[in-house]
Amino acid sequence: MSCIVNAARVLLTQSSKGMSVVVLPLGAIIQRLIVPDKDGNGVDVALGMDTATEYLTLDPNPYLGAVIGRVSNRIPGANFTLDGVTYSTSVNDRIPVPGLNSTTPTLNDTIHGGAGGFTSRVWDARKVELIDGEAAVLHLLSPDGDQGFPGTVHAWVIYKLWNDTNRLQTTWLATTDRPTPISMTTHAYFNLNGHNSSTNITDHTVQLHSSYYTPVFNNTIVPTGEIAPVAGTPFDLRQPTLLSTVIEKVPGPDVPPGYDINMITPLGYPNATNLTQPSPRPVLVANISAPLTGITMGILTNAPGKDNINITRRQICFQWYSGNHLPGPGEPQITVKGGVQYTRRGGFAVEPQGWPNAVQNPNFPSVIVNPGQIYEQQLVWEFGAVGSSYLQHSKIYEHYLEHTAANMATGPFGGIAGVEHIVVQSYDGQLTFFEQEAMAFSRFLPSFLLPGPLAYAAASDNFITSTAGLELVAYKYSNLAAASGSKEQQQQQQQGGPPAGAVSGKRIQADWTVVLGEAALDIRTGRITANTRAGKLSVLYLGSEPPKQSVSFAESKQLDYAAMEAERKALLTQIKAAGGGVLQVIPPVKSAEYKVTVATNRDAAQLVALFGDMLVQAHPAHAEALSRSQAANVMSFHFGGGQEVTILVSKNAGRYRLQADSFAAMWLVLQELSRRLAGHFAAAEAKPAAAQQQQQPPPFSITFEESLPLQDVFELVDRHFALRAALAAANEALEQREVQFRSVQKRLLVRYKDRNAAPLNQLDVLMEETYDQILDLATQMEQLQAELLAAGQALGAGVQLLLLLTRFRFKLAAEEFELLRCALSPVVLEGPEVSWEETTEAAMTHLLRSALARSAKDAAAAVPPLAPAADTARLKKHISLVLERLSKGMRLVAGSSSNNGGSAAAVAAH
């Protein structure tokens, strides 16, 4: 367990600013967060432990740095009702019972997802390198019924650290296959003076951009269902406030008092009062600073949303917590990173969340996520420093984009110098033009599907990009500025003009177009020179002379069939010279794992005489080695697949032992040996007619006296069945990922097409992650299919060997052997649900209830229909019963005789 809990951590670094973060797979915990202070020194501001296992030993659990889920905050009574069904969740917290003293609480509610919630689980974690930073992507599968919650949930946490700014972004994403509540958050504690500072957070200055809060019942933190304004209460922190001046006034059961309350920030703060207006992008909800280090922290978040398709987003909620439950005087202390001890009010937490206890309170917006919806939420921490002695970057202006940006370009648009011009190309084909702090205009480009490269040519005042038609297109700035502004107006222009009475703008016209015939990766403007081998200097201007493409036809080459045939014959000659074929004779191999011995009723034959034709084709070195070992009467064969089988002949009796390291490889050699022995003795015992009156020897036969190798065959059966099950599981997982990929892809397409679309919120990272999982599963399935094919071939060969040995042992007649071979088929065919195991088990059952039935009752029982097997136990039992009844003298065909069953000639026919 310790090796799983202490799985490799993920380190995100930022070389340009000195900020770094350490993420643990256990609970997706932020273990360390180092930011520069006013003097440029790195300060670890996150509370945490030195090792992952130490987080599991904390009691009570303060959830230091962990991700909370499925549902953050408390569920009183540890139950909720959804669609008429009441679910009982994991009980792991105590709240005071009304009527009793608050010092005698009862364990009866769920906090932060339950005892086995997301915070105590080990997530799959990997690091991703991005163009503008680094990211840690963590995934967790929460099965149906986890901590009492319905539905299987796939949850992701993405921590992204930017290169050019001290900003860490957290994105939560989740999907489900059944309606279930989801409200994830972070429980990271901060002390901006440093986690190991001797001062607590009461010297911090706090500003919360929240106009409302949710009152709680007396002596609890469970919301009453009311929404109250913060004005006139200790929760009014809308202006920068020194925490020590107000924290003692906070009502509640904590001693000393402190904050642990759900705050509400309406969109559009401070003027907006609409509590149901959607939040498409993270909004600033808090500013916090510390005097000793000068570190400042801005906290931005948005409301948890499932998507923007027929679903109303909510205003922003977050839990404001001042570390009241960290150990106080006289209580057991927590020894943490570096051996320091945290005290009460030693850190604060801002926990964005859905409405607390929304699963029980009908007055609050729902936190239920349905199948096909994507839960998503963002949190951004922006760090700075006040009073730094180093040069500081100051923001001159900023613009919020309506659409997700794909490319941008700068330059003196329209020939206007002295003004910073910026154009941003979005994923849906929109060009948005900015003149420093002002937005000038936006235009949708025609024939646009996916974003291509964008460049600005100052000499011609052209914007050059590529279209979905695999064309290179240039647009004049003046043309774009005078064209219609909206996508609808442009579509009307292309369809014949606007309706009567509407104001018409100019249609966007390309300055020039070049057909590339392929997608453009990059566009560079300017003069391009090239030196040819002839010494000619070519000077080209992009777009000035469109290439004159002409189609040329290459002369067809006449095929030389005679040369091809000669080459084929030469290759065949080389293969034969190397001893090629299914079986090759090699020097004797002594060691082997599997051994089978058969006996004949004739004296031993020389293997060199039996396999003389193959010895001629052997490699000369192998043939010389065999000639030296003729006295031992032993010969080994090499298969093209690498297996080796050896035949050893007894000196005193006609006994032949086959041995090999592969059980399945022996059947072909045994069958060939029996065929050649039968032919050899038939030719040797042929006599002229005058001698036919003399006594003839009994017919040649082969017997097998050892126990049938059922266990070896059953191992092949189990291997084949296990690979079938693994392939089915991989296919099911692939189908789930395909559905998820289509859902995310549809979500992204909607955002690209929507003129007022919200930011991607890392959906593109989720789609890439899902796509990588699909590729991994596809590769895994290809490998499993190859392994299943090999296992099926090995199983078929093992069954062939078992059939041969069964015939030799029980002297089965040809008709009986053919019937057994049809039931216990060596041909392994794969099916989507029913395969060799199911069909063979049904055939064995039919034999046991027909030819091998012990009573009329057994014969009257019906054979059940084919269905996917759960395991191979029943199949192996029925194969054993069939062979056991054959050993007791029961026959597959009525009236058949066993005297001629061992004929090697009959065996050779199969």
C-alpha positions, 0 to 999 in steps of 0.5 A: 500500500505504501508504494501506491500511496507514495507514487511518483509526485508531479513537479511543475516548475516555472523558470522565468518567474521562480514559481513551482508546485508539487502535486501528489497522486494521493488525493491530488494534493498540492504538497508545496507551492513556492512563490517569490516574495518582495525580495525575490526569495522563494516562499512555500505558502502551502500547508502540507506534510513531508510524505504522502503516507503522513497525510493518511495518519492525520486524525481528525483529517484537516484535508491539507491541500487535497481535492474534495469529491464527490460532494464537498462540504456536509450532508447532514444525516448522511443521506439524500433523495434523488429521483425517488430513491434515498441514498445513504452516504459514508458517515465520517463527521460529527455535528451537534444534535439539537437539544444536546450540549455541543460538547456531545456531538453524534457521528451522523453526517457526511463531510467532503465526500465520505471517509473514502472520498477523493482525498484519500484515493490515489489518482493516475497522474502525468505531466504534460508540456504545454506551449505556455507552461506545464500541466499535471493531469490527474484522473480518478475512476469512482465506481457506482456506489462509491461512498454511497453515491450512485453512478460511475464517475470519471473525474479529472483535475488539471493543474496548469502553471504558466511560464510568463506569470505567477499563476496556477490554474486548477480545472475540475472535470467529471462525467457520469453514467447515472444522475449523481451529485458532483461538487468538487473543490480544493482544500488547500491551506495558505499562509502567505507569510510562509507555511513555517511562519511563526505568525498566523493569518490574522495579520493578513489583509482580506478582501472578499468580493461577496455581497451575500452569504448563507446563514447556518443553524446555531452551533453548526455550519449547515445552511438554513436555506436562507440567502442573506446580505453581508452588510452589517455583519462580520462577513462583510469583507468587501473592502480590504480588511485586516483580519485581526480586527474582525475575526473575533466578532464572527458568531459560531461554535468555534472557540476562539471564533473564526470563519467557516461560511459559504460566500456568494459572489453574483456575476458583475460584482459589485453592481449585480444582484442577479444570483442566477446569471451565468459565469462563463469565465473565472471571476475575481472573488478574493484578494489577500496579502501578507505584510511580512513577505509582501506576497499578494494572492488573487483568487478567481473562480467560476460557478461549477457548471455541467455545460451550457446546453440547456443548463442554467449556470449558477452564481459563484459560491465558495467556502471561506475558512480561517483554519479554526479547526487546526490544533489549538493550545492544549491539543495534539499538534500536527508536525508537518513539513520541515518539522514545524507545527501548525496552530489554530488560524495557521492557514486559510482556505478559499474553497469554490463549490456548488451550493452547500447541502444542495442535495437536501435543500430545494431552495439552492440550485441543484448540483446533480450531473446527468449522463452526457453532461460534463461537470467543469469548474475553474480556479485561478491563483494569481500571486504577486509581491508588494514592495519588491526591490526588483523591476515589476511588470505592470499591466497597461491594458487587457481584453476579454475575448468572446471566442477562444484564440488560435493565432494572433498577429501585430503590425501597423494595420492600415499604415497607421504608425505609433499605435499598437494594433493586434488581431486575434484569430479564433477557432471559429474563423473570427478576426478581432482587431484591437487598437491598444486598449480599444476593440476596433471591430471583428469579422468572420472569414468565409470558407473557414472551418479550422484555424490555420496560420496567420501572418501580416504583410506590412508592405501590402497591408494584407492578412494572410491565412489558409482556408478549409479549401486548402488555399492561401488567401490574403485580405486587405485591412481596408477591405476587412474594415469596410465589410459586414460585421456579423456572421449573419450579414456575411451569410446574407451577402453570400445568399443574395443580399440582406432583407429589405430595409436592412443596412448592407455592408461590403462583402469580404473580398480576397485580395489574392488566392493561391491553391496549395492543395494541402494544409499550411503549417506556417506562413512567413512574409517577405522576400524569399531567395533560392540558389539553384545548382545552375547558379540562377538566382530566383527572387519570388514575392509571395502571392505576386505570381500565382504558380501555374500548375500543370498536370504531367503524366509519368510514362508507364513502366512495362512489367517484365514478367519473365524477370519476376518469375526468375527472381521468384525461382531464385528465392525458392532455391535459396529457401530450399538451400537453407532448409526452409519449410514447416519443419527443419531437421536440426542436431539433437536437442536434449533438454525439454519440459514436456514429454510423451511416449507412445509404443508400437507392436513392432521393433524400433525403426531407424529415424534416419530411414523414416525421415530421409527426405527431410534429412536431405534438405537439412543444412549441411552442418546439421546433416553432418551432426546427425550422421554422427548421432545415428547410433543413438537413433534420435532426431530433432525438428525445428518449426518456423515459429521457433519451437523444437521437438525431439524424437528418441527411440528405445533400443529394446522395444518399439517405443518412441518418446517425443519431448519439447519445450512447447506442449502444442508443438508435439502434435504435428511431429507425432502425427507425421511419425505415426504416418511414416511408421505405418507406411514403413512397416506396410512396405517392409511386410509386403510379401509375394503371393507364394508366401501369403500362406505363411502366418501374418503378423497382427496389424500395426498399431500405436498405443499410449499407456500414460495418463492423458495430459489434461492439465496441460490442455486446460492451461491452454484453455484458461490462457485463451479464455483469459485473453478473451475476457481481457479483450472484451474488457478493453473493448468495453473501455474503448467504447466508453472512451469513444462516447466520452470523446464524442461528448467532449468533441460536441461540446467543443464544437458548440463553443467554437460556433457560439458567438458568445461562447465561454472559454474552453475551461481545459476541455481541449486538454480533456479531449486530448487526454481522452484521445490518448486513452483511446490510442492506448486502448486501441494499441492494447486491443491490437496486442491482445488480439495478436496474443489471442490469435497465438493462444487460439493456435496453441489451443488448437494444436494442444487439442490435436495432440490430446485427440491423437493420444486419446485415440491411441489410448482407447483404440477408437475406431475411425468413426468414433474418432471423427465424432470425438474430433467434431465435438472436441474441435481443434479448430478454434474460431473466435466470436464476438460473444460465443467462442470455442469454449462455449461451443465445445462445452455444448458439444461435450454436454451433448455427448454426455446426454446422448452417446455417453449418457449413463441413464435415460434420465441423463439422455432426456435432459435438454442442452441449454442454449449457447451463452457467454461462459463466466469461466472454464470450470464447466468445460473442463469438467465435461471434457474430463467426464467424456474421457473418463467414460471412454476409459470405462469402455463406453463407446461413441458409436453403438457396436463399434469395436476397439480392436482396430482403433489403434491403426496408424494408417487410420490416424494418418488419414486425419 
